[in-house]
Structure formats: structure tokens, C-alpha cells
Amino acid sequence: MIFLDNSATTKPESAVLSAFTEVNNTYWGNPSSSNGFGEQAEQLLTRARKQVADILGAESSEIIFTAGATESNNIAIKGIAMRYQNRGKHLIVSATEHPSVSVPMEQLQKVGFDVTILPVNQNGHISVTDVKNAMRDDTILVSIMHVNNETGAVQPIAEIGQIVRAYPKAFFHVDGVQGFGKVPLDIVDSSVDLYSLSAHKFNGIKGTGILYIKSGILIEPIIAGGSQERKLRSGTVNVAGAVTVAKAMRIATDKLAHQVHQLKGLQLRFYEEISRLPETIMNTPSIGCAPHIVNFSIPAVNTEVFMRMLEEKQIYLSTTSACSSKMKSVSKVVQAMGKSEAIAGSTVRVSLCYETTESELMVALETIKSSIVRLSEVGK
């Protein structure tokens, strides 16, 4: 099998799985319990929180463990909006955000919030000038993803952070899901106030993630109950999940430091080969993109048939985001880049990981190229 859908999910590291099993077998107490067994679990949780904080350059008190970035994004966006609505009701978001950001924004819009949706250019990038022009005295939240999950476009987070910092009523939230472990980002220097991650995007376990909340920022809880996670995420904490988030983050950080150039080299080679085909239109920008995603369109080809042909050879890609691919809809991200419905409706995403080998990629590349040519000839 050649798996090239790593933006949808990644294979858990063996060390991560081992840690998950060990904690659940040995330290399965409730960290909220007052007995000694529960206290052992609490110690593990405290250690994991510090490890995550150290990796991000944050404080332990700023880390909240969640079930993943969808939950983290909802807590951040709705929590800020509800807590600080007395300051203002203006929110800013880009046109190419993940549904876990765009849908909460739509929900808030229905209850009286004013949402400004920033356009992107033909490469999927936001204009810093547009951000600056959109800011108002009643702006309380700007939410911009670091790396687009479909095209790999990298947004100017540090520059946006500087703009938001000039508005004391506003907070800056970043969905860091596709960027962590692939594209460096100093959340402190970039003036990021809230930062979301899902561990299964960097070889962790599904259902685990974090939300960084800068010290001093208050959040209105959207899940009411007990006092876990600073009363912001009630429910018994998944200690094993927290431990594995920390371990996966450590491994991903090491890979970024030592293997990212190799990953980028594979992406560039694949990009160049695919872009030469007359049947393809590239959606991933040639510059300002993450090192693991190549998105292209093949308007003259039935992408469902194309995908089945590849799966028969055990080569797995995706057509859009994993959250929308089964809905058989056009890519809103590609449409936002100014491309036609035909182009947006025929997207293919290839996403690599650090374990992707050159030989695997070359086999996939030749199969993809031959399948495109074959289907194009059938359609003539």
C-alpha cells in the first residue's frame, strides 16, 4: 500500500501506541480522584502538559487537552465570542478556513455577530493589507489557519499577529493543524493568543489534541460540567491521550528539525512532474506552500473513476478535505482562489509524510500520470 492522504490522517508512531497502551494498562486512574492511584494519573497529566508547553514555548497553565482541533477551534472561537461580546461583535476569518472554523463563525453570525470573510489571491494567500483594513474598534477575534489543509498555502501568521496586537480588544486564533511539524511557527513571537492542534495529523492518536490559550485570556466554557482543564473542557481527562499528544509532538518536532528538507525535495519533484501534464491545473502554489501537500485539478477526467483506478493498485489519495470529500461537492477553497467550478470540482490532493519514500512516490507518480493520460483519451 502507498498511502498519500496524510493530510487526512497519519499512521500513529509505534512509540505513541506503546505509550497509550502502557498508560491505560498501568495508570488508568481518574486524575481528578483524591486517592493515590488517581494522583499517579494526575502526575502523568501534569508532566505531559509541561512537555507540550515546553515544545510550544508556553506555560503549562496555557495548555488545555481536548479531543482534537475541531473541539479546540470551537472552544476558542465560541468561547472568545461569548466571553467578550460586550467589547464588540466583529469577527474576522478567511475564505479558505476548515469547516471547524467557518461553521462556528456561521453559527455566531446567526446570533448577531458580524463576520468579515477575507478573500485570498490566486495562490490561496491572504493579503496582510486586507487584514489591516478589516480591523475595527469592535473586532474581538481574528481566526486564520496556518497552513491550508487542501492546497498547503502558508499564511503570513507573524505579520497578521502584529496587526492584531495593535488592537487591544482583539484576539488572534490560529488553526495550526496542518502546519505543526511541517512549517516552523513561534506562536509567542507571532502574537498568537489561541492555537489548535490535532495529534493524528502528526502521527499521534485520533481523538487527542490541544488548545493553547495565552495567559490572562478568559474563555466562556461551551461544555459545562466539572472543573477539569481549568473549567474550560469538562469531563474526565484522557490521560493516556495527553501523554501521547506530548510524545507525538516531540517526535514531530525532531522530524521538522532533521527531515523537512528531504520531505520538501520529494514534494518538489512530484509537483514538477505533475505540472508538466497538459491535463492538470496546479492549485498548490509554487511558493509559500507547506512541504507535504500537492493539490491539482484534472477537469477532463472523472476523478471518482481516477481514484478507483489508483485504489485498485493500493494507492490512496483524496479529492478534497477529508471532512468534505464524501459529500461530492466542489472545493470551496479552490473556488475562493478564483477558479471555475469545473476546476474546483476535479481536485486531487496528494499529501506526503516523513515516512514516504522516494520509491513509493515514484511508483505513485507513474501510476497517476498513466491513469490521467488513459482517462483523458477515453473522454475525447
C-alpha positions in Angstrom: 0.0 0.0 0.0 1.1 3.5 -0.8 -0.7 6.0 1.4 -0.6 9.6 0.2 -3.5 11.0 2.2 -1.5 12.2 5.2 -3.3 15.5 5.5 -6.4 13.5 6.4 -4.6 11.4 8.9 -1.2 9.8 9.6 -0.2 6.4 10.9 0.5 6.5 14.7 4.1 6.1 15.7 4.8 2.8 17.4 6.2 4.7 20.4 3.0 6.6 20.7 0.9 3.4 20.6 3.1 1.8 23.2 2.7 4.8 25.5 -1.0 4.8 25.1 -1.2 1.1 26.0 1.2 1.4 28.9 -0.7 4.3 30.5 -4.1 2.6 30.0 -2.7 -0.6 31.5 -0.8 0.8 34.4 -2.1 4.3 35.2 -5.8 4.2 34.4 -6.9 6.1 37.4 -9.1 9.2 37.3 -6.7 12.2 37.6 -9.5 14.1 39.4 -9.7 11.5 42.2 -8.2 12.3 45.6 -6.8 8.8 46.1 -3.2 7.8 45.5 -3.9 5.9 42.3 -5.7 9.0 40.8 -2.8 11.1 41.9 -0.4 9.0 39.8 -2.5 9.7 36.8 -2.5 13.4 37.7 1.3 13.4 37.8 1.4 11.9 34.3 -1.0 14.5 33.1 1.0 17.4 34.7 4.2 16.1 33.1 2.5 15.8 29.7 1.1 19.3 29.9 4.6 20.7 30.7 6.2 18.8 27.8 3.6 20.2 25.4 4.1 23.7 26.8 7.9 23.5 26.5 7.6 22.4 22.9 5.4 25.4 22.1 7.4 27.8 24.3 4.4 28.3 26.5 3.5 27.8 30.2 1.8 24.7 31.5 -1.2 26.7 32.6 -1.8 27.7 29.0 -2.3 24.2 27.7 -5.8 22.6 27.5 -6.1 18.9 26.4 -9.0 18.3 24.0 -10.3 15.6 21.7 -8.8 17.4 18.7 -8.7 20.6 16.7 -12.4 20.6 15.8 -13.2 20.8 19.5 -10.3 23.2 20.1 -11.4 25.5 17.3 -15.0 25.6 18.6 -13.9 26.3 22.2 -11.6 29.1 21.0 -14.0 30.8 18.7 -17.2 30.4 20.6 -15.6 30.9 23.9 -14.0 34.2 23.0 -17.1 35.4 21.2 -19.4 34.7 24.2 -17.0 36.0 26.8 -16.0 39.2 25.1 -19.2 40.2 23.2 -19.5 43.2 25.4 -16.4 44.6 23.8 -17.7 44.1 20.3 -19.2 41.5 18.0 -16.9 41.8 15.0 -15.0 38.6 13.9 -12.6 38.1 11.0 -11.9 34.9 9.2 -10.5 33.9 5.8 -12.5 32.4 2.9 -10.4 29.2 3.0 -10.7 28.0 6.6 -11.5 24.5 7.7 -15.2 23.8 8.4 -14.4 23.6 12.1 -13.7 27.3 11.9 -16.0 28.5 9.2 -19.1 26.7 10.5 -18.8 28.1 14.1 -18.4 31.5 12.5 -21.7 31.0 10.6 -23.4 29.9 13.8 -22.2 33.1 15.6 -23.4 35.2 12.6 -26.9 33.8 13.1 -27.0 35.1 16.7 -25.9 38.6 15.9 -22.2 38.6 15.4 -20.7 40.5 12.4 -18.3 38.2 10.4 -15.8 39.6 7.8 -14.6 36.9 5.4 -11.3 37.9 3.9 -10.6 36.8 0.3 -7.5 35.0 -0.9 -5.5 35.5 -4.0 -5.0 33.0 -6.9 -2.4 31.2 -4.8 -4.6 30.9 -1.7 -2.8 33.6 0.3 -4.4 36.3 2.4 -3.3 39.9 2.0 -1.9 41.4 5.1 -3.3 44.7 3.9 -6.8 43.2 3.8 -6.4 42.1 7.4 -5.3 45.6 8.4 -8.2 47.2 6.5 -10.7 44.8 8.0 -9.8 45.5 11.6 -12.3 47.7 13.6 -12.6 49.0 17.1 -15.2 46.4 17.8 -13.1 43.5 16.4 -12.7 40.8 19.1 -11.3 37.9 17.2 -9.3 37.1 14.1 -9.1 33.4 13.2 -6.6 32.4 10.4 -5.3 28.9 9.7 -1.5 28.5 9.4 -1.5 26.0 6.5 -4.4 25.3 4.3 -5.4 21.6 4.6 -6.3 21.3 0.8 -3.7 23.3 -1.0 -0.9 23.7 1.5 -0.8 27.5 1.2 1.0 29.1 4.2 -0.5 32.2 5.6 1.6 35.2 7.0 0.8 34.4 10.6 3.6 36.6 12.2 2.6 39.6 10.1 -1.1 39.2 10.9 -0.2 38.8 14.6 1.5 42.2 14.6 -1.6 43.8 13.2 -4.0 42.2 15.7 -1.6 43.1 18.6 -2.3 46.8 17.8 -5.9 46.3 18.7 -6.2 45.6 22.5 -9.8 44.4 22.3 -8.9 41.7 19.7 -7.5 38.2 20.0 -5.7 36.1 17.4 -6.6 32.4 16.9 -4.6 30.1 14.7 -5.7 26.6 13.5 -2.2 25.0 13.4 -3.3 21.5 12.4 -1.5 21.2 9.0 1.4 23.3 10.0 2.7 21.7 13.1 5.8 19.5 12.4 5.9 20.8 8.8 6.3 24.6 8.9 8.0 26.3 11.8 5.9 28.8 13.8 6.8 30.6 17.0 3.4 31.2 18.5 4.8 33.6 21.1 6.8 35.8 18.7 3.9 35.7 16.2 1.5 37.1 18.9 -0.8 34.1 18.7 -3.4 34.1 21.5 -5.1 30.8 20.8 -3.6 27.8 18.9 -5.3 24.5 18.0 -3.8 21.1 17.2 -4.9 17.5 16.4 -2.4 14.8 17.2 -3.5 12.4 14.5 -2.1 14.8 11.9 1.4 14.3 13.1 1.5 10.5 13.9 -0.5 10.8 17.1 -3.8 9.1 18.0 -7.2 10.2 16.8 -9.4 11.9 19.4 -6.5 13.8 21.0 -5.4 17.4 20.7 -4.6 20.6 22.4 -5.7 24.2 22.7 -3.2 26.8 23.7 -4.8 29.8 25.5 -2.4 32.7 26.3 -2.3 33.5 30.0 -4.7 36.2 31.0 -7.3 35.4 28.3 -10.7 34.3 29.7 -12.9 31.8 27.8 -16.6 31.1 28.2 -16.9 27.3 28.5 -19.0 25.7 25.8 -19.0 22.3 27.6 -20.4 22.7 31.1 -19.8 20.3 33.9 -16.9 19.7 36.3 -13.7 21.7 36.8 -11.4 19.8 34.6 -8.9 21.6 32.3 -9.4 25.0 34.0 -13.1 24.5 33.8 -12.9 25.0 30.1 -13.3 21.4 29.0 -15.3 19.5 31.5 -15.2 15.7 31.5 -12.7 13.1 32.8 -9.4 13.8 31.1 -7.9 11.3 28.7 -4.6 10.9 30.5 -3.2 8.3 28.0 -4.3 10.6 25.2 -2.5 13.6 26.8 0.7 11.6 27.2 0.7 10.5 23.6 0.0 14.0 22.4 3.2 15.1 24.1 5.1 12.2 22.7 3.8 12.7 19.1 4.7 16.4 19.4 8.3 15.6 20.5 8.8 13.2 17.6 7.2 15.7 15.0 9.4 18.5 16.3 12.5 16.3 15.8 11.4 15.4 12.3 10.9 19.0 11.4 14.5 19.8 12.5 16.1 16.9 10.7 14.0 15.6 7.8 12.0 18.5 6.4 14.4 19.2 3.5 14.0 15.6 2.4 10.2 15.9 2.5 10.3 19.2 0.6 12.5 17.6 -2.1 10.0 14.8 -2.7 7.2 17.3 -2.9 9.0 19.5 -5.4 9.8 16.5 -7.6 6.2 15.4 -7.6 4.9 18.9 -8.2 7.2 19.5 -11.2 6.3 16.2 -12.8 2.5 16.7 -12.4 2.6 20.3 -13.5 4.1 19.2 -16.8 1.0 17.2 -17.8 -1.3 19.3 -20.1 -4.4 17.8 -18.4 -3.5 19.2 -15.0 -4.0 22.6 -13.3 -2.0 23.2 -10.2 -3.8 24.5 -7.1 -0.9 24.3 -4.7 1.2 27.5 -5.1 4.7 27.1 -6.3 6.0 29.3 -3.5 4.6 29.9 0.0 3.4 26.3 0.5 3.9 23.6 3.1 6.3 20.8 2.2 3.8 17.9 2.2 0.8 18.9 0.0 0.3 18.9 -3.7 -3.1 19.8 -5.0 -4.1 19.8 -8.6 -7.2 19.6 -10.8 -7.9 17.4 -13.8 -11.1 18.9 -15.3 -11.2 16.5 -18.3 -11.1 13.4 -16.1 -13.8 11.8 -13.9 -12.0 12.0 -10.5 -14.1 9.2 -9.0 -13.0 6.8 -11.7 -9.5 8.1 -11.4 -9.5 7.4 -7.6 -10.8 3.9 -8.1 -8.1 3.1 -10.7 -5.5 4.1 -8.1 -7.1 2.2 -5.3 -7.1 -1.0 -7.4 -3.3 -0.6 -7.2 -3.5 0.2 -3.5 -2.5 3.9 -4.0 -4.6 6.2 -1.7 -5.1 9.9 -2.3 -8.0 12.2 -1.7 -10.1 14.6 -3.8 -10.6 17.3 -1.2 -10.5 17.7 2.5 -11.3 14.5 4.4 -14.2 16.4 6.1 -15.9 17.1 2.7 -14.6 14.5 0.2 -17.5 12.1 0.7 -20.0 14.9 0.1 -19.0 15.0 -3.6 -19.0 18.8 -3.6 -16.7 21.2 -5.3 -13.8 22.6 -3.3 -14.7 25.9 -1.7 -11.1 26.6 -1.1 -10.2 26.3 -4.8 -13.2 28.3 -5.8 -12.1 31.0 -3.3 -8.9 31.2 -5.3 -10.9 32.4 -8.3 -11.0 29.2 -10.2 -14.0 27.7 -12.0 -16.4 25.2 -10.8 -15.0 22.6 -13.2 -11.5 23.1 -11.7 -12.8 23.2 -8.2 -14.9 20.1 -8.8 -12.0 18.0 -10.1 -9.3 18.5 -7.4 -6.9 15.8 -6.3 -4.8 16.1 -3.1 -1.5 14.2 -2.6 -0.2 14.6 0.9 3.1 13.1 2.0 4.6 12.3 5.4 8.1 11.9 6.7 7.9 8.2 6.1 7.0 8.5 2.4 9.9 7.0 0.4 11.2 8.2 -2.9 10.5 4.8 -4.5 6.9 4.8 -3.2 6.3 8.3 -4.6 7.8 7.4 -8.0 5.6 4.4 -8.3 2.6 6.5 -7.4 3.7 9.3 -9.8 3.9 7.0 -12.8 0.6 5.4 -12.0 -1.1 8.8 -11.6 0.4 10.1 -14.8 -0.6 7.0 -16.8 -4.1 7.0 -15.3 -4.7 10.6 -16.2 -3.5 10.1 -19.8 -5.6 7.0 -20.2 -8.8 8.6 -18.8 -8.2 11.8 -20.9 -8.0 9.7 -24.1 -11.3 7.9 -23.1 -13.0 11.3 -22.6 -12.0 12.6 -26.1 
